[in-house]
């Protein structure tokens, strides 16, 4: 975790020093830390936004380098979860901390107040808990935990840094065992384990029930335990058992025998390639407790339970699960009931509001709704009555009664705030200045959503609106923000409106940014032989891209998530881009048998010249050609800049909820400084027929070696023709229209081919490319 936290700091251009024990052998005493840094490059999913981030991390050891701590503003301890080890380390490093440094322990559940006792009294006001969730680049949640001595200003500064600089969702947790997310999330897993045995279900069967089918992460219950590590899971459970002896659920805070047995023999889950699940060849096997061996994983959801989970009304869904005679239905009701019971009893002790519980579980465990949201959506008082009946009948895991406040309310989330069982009052949102940058923050069910501004116009494809500051915003309305005729027409109208009545235009909506053309509509046109109509659509797409590039007001794309195919081309043509770190940008048309025809290849031809090193544009052009031919997608927004999809002046930010704020700032700055695109016709020297021949030679070798199919060769050859400017003399000067015409002609010719239409149909049906 220490190395991965360092990696994410490096992603944000915060220079981290990574300490570890001094090596016992060799001259390099920092070899252990260096090995951890090198290991980051091998992890999947990658903790690195770009490979270059590795160079920012400085390896260090406790013998030689403690003096470096004096230069640090923030020091995070992230060693093993042993109170004695942590206290010993605190005593070693404390004398070397700068007077104004924040010192934090990345513990998943140890007492922060107890840890603070190992720190000099004068430093305790700058000490707190900071709990990153794994993997820290991707998991939104960070819990901050104060001691009675922590200066509130320290927590405010740290929350601001974590939010904007690292893109985190911060929850303030009380200093209780396992804090908020692990306390509730691990209990939900323990409840699932308990009821797995009670209803005699298989681990694979439970994972089929407790994943996306009920709005939880794809890894569900048992695969999540394997990913976390069964040793880590056991440790967290043990912490609860050791520190909560008087808890009503204390009897359940112990690892099941099968889990203890797996840990004892070193089957710790994903990191040891065997745990609850394992892989044999291509087959996934699952532990069969009765047989004490692995069997083929084939767990499935019963049809009648599947039908219940398709019920739209949450209250009806829970009622049918409660009444179900099927063990799977009984299991699901039991885990929901026990979860609701648990948070009702414990929230007063562990969290400052019900909102914090829901966000902690959403951000830390990947649920679409938190426990209180689920309960409130299903009908608060009705569900409370069911829980109380089951408590009285002895069906629950613990006999603790529901608190009185449960029956005094109709829910916990209201427009005015979320209920705090500890104070008995509604708690509003944090008033920290950093949250003013989030115009549309995530909300919980029942909370008042932020005002969505004043509509300029709205049609089938887009909504154009503003917030009264002269900056127009256009948001796509299509499914997955695909780019069909309605969106293209609407975007052109929005550019017209912006040029007449606004200072700038921002394209913004929730992720994904855009997943490319509307393939279904495209295939229907092709099957009907409407090739002229199809070509007109491509021409409209090119016109729209060019309008974004040459609009007489600044155009800014605010990007999060996927920006693929035509979405990538809109990114490339916007005058400025503000992209969230987790943006995945690329020209992927080859996967459906086509080539980029919204100006993407034209931009690559142009950028290869502008960004050439040493005056030779061909190496850049060859790299861009490979990206388009292979349909390569960036691993992050920072990587997209390296790949040429973003320009040097485009911005990468870390918190997606700040996208619109920063995009509007950029648009305002451009407008105020009078930025206008050059209208002089572009003069682009191209590689011509020599470049085409060189690229085709590479393709021939790949085809002969069996690395690409004949149709792959056809597509890539046409991409080569476009990026090289066609069959002209090397160095010939062409304009953008020339390259756009090449794009459009080759795109339409490919679209007419049966193999391309097969690829489009396969993608629509299966969601993955066909290599025919």
Residue pairs with C-beta under 8 A, 6 or more apart in sequence:
1 78
1 106
1 132
1 134
1 136
2 18
2 19
2 20
2 36
2 76
2 78
2 79
2 106
3 18
3 36
3 37
3 39
3 40
3 47
3 57
4 40
4 43
4 47
4 134
4 135
4 136
4 137
5 16
5 76
5 78
5 106
5 132
5 136
6 16
6 18
6 37
6 57
7 40
7 47
7 48
7 53
7 54
7 57
7 136
7 137
8 47
8 136
8 137
8 166
9 15
9 16
9 166
10 16
10 48
10 53
10 54
10 56
10 57
11 47
11 48
11 49
11 50
11 53
11 137
11 581
11 636
11 638
11 654
12 165
12 166
12 654
13 56
14 165
15 56
15 57
15 58
16 56
16 57
16 58
17 57
17 58
17 60
17 65
17 68
17 69
17 72
18 33
18 36
18 37
18 57
18 58
18 59
18 60
19 33
19 60
19 61
19 62
19 65
20 30
20 32
20 33
20 36
20 59
20 60
20 61
20 62
21 32
21 61
21 62
22 29
22 30
22 32
22 61
22 62
22 63
22 64
23 29
23 30
23 31
23 32
23 61
28 34
29 61
29 63
29 64
30 59
30 60
30 61
30 64
30 65
32 61
33 59
33 60
33 61
34 59
36 59
37 54
37 57
37 59
38 54
40 46
40 47
40 48
40 54
40 57
41 48
41 51
41 54
43 135
45 135
45 137
45 138
46 137
46 635
47 135
47 136
47 137
48 54
48 137
49 137
49 581
49 635
49 636
49 637
49 638
49 639
50 636
50 638
50 639
50 642
52 642
53 638
58 68
60 68
62 92
62 93
66 92
66 93
66 96
67 96
69 75
69 93
69 96
69 97
69 98
69 101
70 96
70 97
70 98
71 98
72 97
72 98
72 101
73 98
73 100
73 101
73 102
74 101
74 102
74 104
74 158
74 161
75 93
75 97
75 101
75 102
75 103
75 104
76 104
76 105
76 106
76 130
77 86
77 89
77 90
77 93
77 103
77 104
77 105
77 106
78 106
79 85
79 86
79 89
81 107
81 108
81 109
81 110
81 235
81 239
83 110
83 111
83 114
83 115
86 105
86 107
86 110
86 115
86 118
87 115
87 117
87 118
88 118
90 115
90 118
90 119
91 118
94 103
94 118
94 119
94 120
94 123
97 103
97 123
100 126
101 126
102 126
102 127
102 128
102 154
102 157
102 158
103 119
103 123
103 126
103 127
104 127
104 128
104 129
104 130
104 158
105 112
105 115
105 127
105 128
105 129
105 130
106 129
106 130
106 131
106 132
107 115
107 129
107 131
108 131
108 178
108 179
108 182
108 232
108 236
109 177
109 178
109 179
109 182
109 183
109 236
109 239
109 240
110 239
111 175
111 177
111 243
112 127
112 128
112 129
112 145
112 146
112 147
112 175
113 147
113 148
113 175
115 127
115 129
116 124
116 127
116 147
116 149
119 127
124 147
124 149
124 150
125 149
125 150
125 151
125 154
126 150
126 151
126 154
127 147
127 149
127 150
128 144
128 145
128 146
128 147
128 150
128 154
128 155
128 158
129 143
129 144
129 145
129 146
129 173
129 175
129 179
130 142
130 143
130 144
130 145
130 158
130 162
131 142
131 143
131 144
131 145
131 173
131 179
131 181
132 139
132 142
133 139
133 140
133 141
133 142
133 181
133 363
133 364
134 228
138 582
139 363
139 364
140 167
140 168
140 169
140 363
140 364
141 168
141 169
141 171
141 181
141 359
141 360
141 363
141 364
142 162
142 166
142 168
142 169
142 170
142 171
143 170
143 171
143 172
143 173
143 179
143 180
143 181
143 360
143 364
144 155
144 158
144 159
144 162
144 170
144 171
144 172
144 173
145 172
145 173
145 174
145 175
145 179
146 152
146 155
146 172
146 175
147 175
155 172
156 432
159 170
159 172
159 430
159 432
159 434
160 432
160 433
160 434
162 168
162 170
163 169
163 170
163 434
163 435
163 655
164 434
164 437
164 653
164 654
164 655
164 658
165 654
166 654
167 580
167 581
167 653
167 654
167 655
167 656
168 655
169 359
169 363
169 442
171 180
171 181
171 351
171 356
171 359
171 360
171 363
172 352
172 356
173 179
173 180
173 350
173 351
173 356
173 360
174 180
174 349
174 350
174 351
174 352
176 183
176 349
176 350
177 183
177 239
177 240
177 243
177 244
178 186
178 236
178 239
178 240
179 350
180 350
180 351
180 356
180 357
180 360
181 360
181 361
181 363
181 364
181 365
182 236
182 364
183 240
183 346
183 350
184 339
184 342
184 343
184 346
184 350
184 357
184 360
184 361
184 371
185 360
185 361
185 364
185 365
186 233
186 236
186 237
186 240
187 240
187 249
187 339
187 342
188 335
188 339
188 342
188 365
188 371
189 221
189 224
189 225
189 233
190 237
190 252
190 253
191 252
191 334
191 335
191 338
191 339
191 342
191 397
192 206
192 210
192 221
192 335
193 221
193 256
193 259
194 252
194 397
195 201
195 331
195 334
195 335
195 338
196 202
196 203
196 206
196 331
197 256
198 331
198 334
199 327
199 328
199 330
199 331
199 334
200 327
201 209
201 299
201 327
201 328
201 331
202 286
202 288
202 299
203 221
203 222
203 276
203 277
203 286
203 287
203 299
204 222
204 277
204 286
204 297
204 298
204 299
205 299
205 300
205 301
205 328
206 220
206 221
206 222
206 299
206 331
207 219
207 220
207 221
207 222
207 223
207 299
208 220
208 299
208 300
208 301
209 220
209 301
209 305
209 328
209 331
209 332
210 216
210 220
210 221
210 335
211 217
211 218
211 219
211 220
212 218
213 301
213 306
213 309
214 309
214 332
215 367
215 368
215 369
215 374
216 365
216 366
216 367
216 368
217 224
217 365
217 366
217 367
219 227
219 366
222 276
222 277
222 286
223 276
223 277
224 365
225 233
225 259
225 269
225 275
225 276
226 269
226 270
226 275
226 276
226 277
227 269
227 270
228 269
229 268
229 269
229 270
229 271
230 259
230 262
230 263
230 267
230 268
230 269
230 275
230 276
231 263
231 268
233 255
233 259
234 255
234 259
234 260
234 263
237 253
237 254
237 255
238 254
238 255
240 247
240 253
241 250
241 253
241 254
244 250
244 253
247 253
248 345
248 398
248 399
248 400
249 342
249 397
249 398
251 398
252 397
252 398
255 263
258 287
258 289
262 268
262 275
262 276
262 287
266 272
267 274
267 275
267 278
268 275
269 275
269 276
273 279
275 287
276 286
276 287
277 284
277 285
277 286
277 287
277 297
278 284
278 285
278 294
279 285
280 294
283 296
283 297
284 296
284 297
285 294
285 295
285 296
285 297
286 294
286 295
286 296
286 297
286 299
287 293
287 294
288 294
288 295
301 309
301 328
302 326
302 328
302 329
304 324
304 326
304 329
305 321
305 324
305 326
305 328
305 329
305 332
308 317
308 320
308 321
308 324
308 329
309 317
311 317
311 320
314 374
314 377
314 378
314 379
315 377
315 378
315 379
315 382
315 383
317 378
318 333
318 336
318 378
318 383
318 386
320 329
321 329
321 330
321 332
321 333
321 336
322 333
322 337
322 386
323 329
324 330
324 333
334 395
336 374
337 386
337 387
337 390
337 395
337 396
338 396
338 397
339 371
340 371
340 374
340 375
340 383
340 387
341 387
341 391
341 396
341 397
341 398
341 400
341 402
343 354
343 357
343 371
343 372
344 387
344 402
344 403
344 406
344 421
345 400
345 402
345 403
347 354
347 357
347 421
347 422
348 403
348 420
348 421
348 422
349 422
350 357
351 357
351 360
352 420
352 422
352 427
353 417
353 418
353 419
353 420
353 427
354 372
354 412
354 413
354 418
354 419
354 420
354 421
354 444
355 413
355 417
355 418
355 427
355 444
355 447
356 418
357 370
357 371
357 372
358 369
358 370
358 371
358 372
358 373
358 413
358 444
359 370
359 442
359 444
360 370
361 367
361 370
361 371
362 368
362 369
362 370
362 442
369 377
369 445
370 444
372 412
372 413
372 444
373 413
373 444
373 445
373 446
375 383
375 411
376 411
376 412
376 413
376 445
376 446
377 445
380 409
380 410
380 411
380 412
381 407
381 410
384 402
384 406
384 407
387 396
387 402
388 401
388 402
390 396
391 399
391 400
391 401
391 402
403 421
405 419
405 421
405 424
409 419
411 446
412 418
412 419
412 446
413 419
413 444
413 445
413 446
413 447
414 426
414 446
414 447
415 446
415 447
415 448
416 426
416 428
416 448
417 426
417 427
417 428
417 429
418 426
418 427
418 444
418 447
419 425
419 426
419 427
420 426
420 427
429 435
429 441
435 441
437 655
437 657
437 658
437 661
437 662
438 655
438 657
438 658
438 661
439 450
439 467
439 657
439 660
439 661
440 449
440 450
440 452
440 657
440 660
441 450
441 657
442 657
443 449
452 465
453 465
453 466
453 467
453 468
453 473
454 465
454 466
454 467
454 468
455 463
455 464
455 465
456 464
456 465
456 466
456 472
456 494
456 497
456 501
457 463
457 464
457 493
457 497
458 464
459 486
459 489
459 490
459 493
460 477
460 486
460 490
461 476
461 477
461 478
461 484
461 485
461 486
461 487
461 488
461 489
461 490
461 491
462 474
462 475
462 476
462 477
462 486
462 487
462 490
462 491
462 493
462 494
463 474
463 475
463 477
464 472
464 473
464 474
464 475
464 490
464 493
464 494
464 497
465 472
465 473
465 474
465 475
466 472
466 473
466 502
467 473
469 664
469 668
470 502
470 503
470 504
470 668
470 671
471 502
471 503
471 504
471 505
471 506
471 664
471 667
471 668
471 671
472 494
472 497
472 498
472 501
472 502
472 504
472 505
472 506
473 505
473 506
473 507
473 508
473 660
473 664
474 490
474 491
474 494
474 505
474 506
474 507
474 508
475 507
475 508
475 509
476 483
476 487
476 490
476 491
476 507
476 509
476 514
477 486
477 487
478 484
478 486
478 487
478 518
480 512
480 514
480 515
481 487
481 509
481 512
481 513
481 514
481 515
481 567
482 514
482 515
482 516
482 517
482 518
482 519
483 514
483 516
483 517
483 518
483 541
483 566
483 567
483 570
484 517
484 518
484 521
485 518
485 521
485 537
485 540
488 537
488 540
488 541
488 544
489 540
491 507
491 544
491 548
492 540
492 543
492 544
492 547
494 505
495 505
495 547
495 548
495 551
495 555
498 504
498 505
498 551
498 553
498 555
499 551
499 552
499 553
502 553
503 553
503 554
503 667
503 668
503 671
504 553
504 554
504 555
504 556
504 664
504 667
504 668
504 670
504 671
505 551
505 553
505 554
505 555
505 556
505 667
506 555
506 556
506 557
506 558
506 660
506 663
506 664
506 667
507 513
507 555
507 556
507 557
507 558
507 570
507 574
508 558
508 659
508 660
508 663
510 560
511 560
511 561
511 562
511 580
511 656
512 560
512 561
512 562
512 563
512 564
512 567
513 557
513 559
513 560
513 561
513 562
513 563
513 567
513 570
513 571
513 583
514 562
514 563
514 564
514 566
514 567
514 570
515 562
515 564
515 565
515 567
516 564
516 565
516 566
516 567
516 568
516 588
516 589
517 541
517 565
517 566
519 592
519 760
519 763
519 764
520 764
522 534
522 537
522 751
522 760
523 757
523 760
523 761
523 764
525 531
525 533
525 534
525 537
526 534
526 751
526 752
526 757
526 760
527 757
531 748
531 751
531 752
534 748
534 751
535 744
535 748
538 597
538 598
538 744
538 747
538 748
539 744
541 566
541 569
541 597
541 598
542 597
542 598
542 599
542 740
542 743
542 744
544 570
544 598
545 569
545 570
545 572
545 573
545 598
545 599
546 573
546 599
546 736
546 740
548 555
548 557
548 570
548 573
548 574
548 575
549 555
549 573
549 574
549 575
549 599
549 677
550 677
550 679
551 575
551 677
552 676
553 671
554 575
554 576
554 666
554 667
554 670
554 671
554 675
555 574
555 575
555 576
556 574
556 575
556 576
556 577
556 578
556 663
556 664
556 666
556 667
556 670
557 570
557 571
557 574
557 576
557 577
557 578
557 579
557 663
558 578
558 579
558 659
558 660
558 662
558 663
559 571
559 577
559 578
559 579
559 580
559 583
559 585
559 637
559 659
560 579
560 580
560 582
560 583
560 656
560 659
561 580
561 582
561 583
561 584
562 583
562 584
562 585
563 570
563 571
563 583
563 584
563 585
563 586
564 584
564 585
564 586
564 587
564 588
564 633
565 587
565 588
565 589
565 596
565 598
566 598
567 585
568 585
568 586
568 587
568 588
568 596
568 600
568 645
569 587
569 596
569 598
569 599
569 600
569 603
570 598
571 577
571 579
571 585
571 645
571 646
572 599
572 600
572 603
572 645
573 598
573 599
573 603
575 670
575 675
575 677
576 649
576 650
576 651
576 666
576 667
576 670
577 646
577 647
577 650
577 651
578 650
578 651
578 653
578 659
578 662
578 663
578 666
579 585
579 637
579 640
579 646
579 650
579 651
579 652
579 653
580 637
580 652
580 653
580 654
580 655
580 656
580 659
581 636
581 637
581 638
581 652
581 653
581 654
582 636
582 637
582 656
583 634
583 636
583 637
583 640
584 633
584 634
584 635
584 636
585 633
585 634
585 637
585 640
585 643
585 645
585 646
586 627
586 631
586 632
586 633
586 634
586 640
586 643
586 645
587 596
587 600
587 601
587 627
587 628
587 631
588 631
588 633
589 595
589 596
589 597
589 628
589 631
590 628
590 629
590 630
590 631
590 712
590 715
590 716
590 719
591 631
591 759
591 763
591 769
592 756
592 759
592 760
592 763
592 769
593 711
593 715
593 750
593 751
593 753
593 755
593 756
593 757
593 758
593 759
593 760
594 715
594 747
594 750
594 751
594 756
594 760
595 601
595 628
595 715
595 718
595 719
595 722
595 743
595 746
595 747
595 750
596 628
596 719
596 743
597 743
597 744
597 746
597 747
598 743
599 736
599 740
599 743
600 628
601 628
601 719
601 722
601 723
601 739
601 742
601 743
602 722
602 736
602 739
602 740
602 743
604 621
604 624
604 625
604 628
604 644
604 723
605 621
605 684
605 686
605 722
605 723
605 724
605 725
605 739
606 682
606 684
606 736
606 739
607 620
607 624
607 644
608 617
608 618
608 620
608 621
608 624
608 723
609 617
609 684
609 685
611 620
611 644
612 619
612 620
613 619
613 620
617 685
617 687
618 687
618 691
618 694
620 644
621 687
621 691
621 723
621 724
622 694
622 695
623 644
624 644
624 723
625 695
625 716
625 719
625 720
625 723
626 632
627 643
627 644
628 719
628 723
629 699
629 712
629 715
629 716
629 719
629 720
631 769
632 643
634 640
634 642
634 643
634 645
636 652
637 646
637 652
638 652
640 646
641 647
641 648
641 650
641 652
646 652
651 662
651 666
653 659
653 662
681 735
681 736
682 735
682 736
683 733
683 735
684 725
684 733
684 734
684 735
684 736
684 739
685 731
685 732
685 733
686 724
686 725
686 726
686 728
686 730
686 731
686 732
686 733
686 734
686 739
687 694
687 723
687 724
687 725
687 730
688 724
688 725
688 726
688 727
688 728
688 729
688 730
688 731
688 732
689 724
689 726
689 727
689 728
689 729
689 730
690 730
691 720
691 723
691 724
691 725
691 730
692 717
692 720
692 721
692 724
692 726
692 727
695 716
695 720
695 724
696 717
696 720
699 708
699 713
699 716
699 717
699 720
700 713
702 708
702 713
703 709
703 710
703 712
703 713
708 716
709 771
709 772
711 753
711 755
711 756
711 759
711 772
712 771
714 750
714 753
714 755
715 750
718 746
718 749
718 750
719 746
721 727
721 742
721 746
722 739
722 742
722 743
722 746
725 732
725 734
725 738
725 739
725 742
726 734
726 738
726 742
728 734
750 756
751 757
755 772
758 770
758 772
759 769
759 770
759 772
762 768
762 769
762 770
763 769
763 770
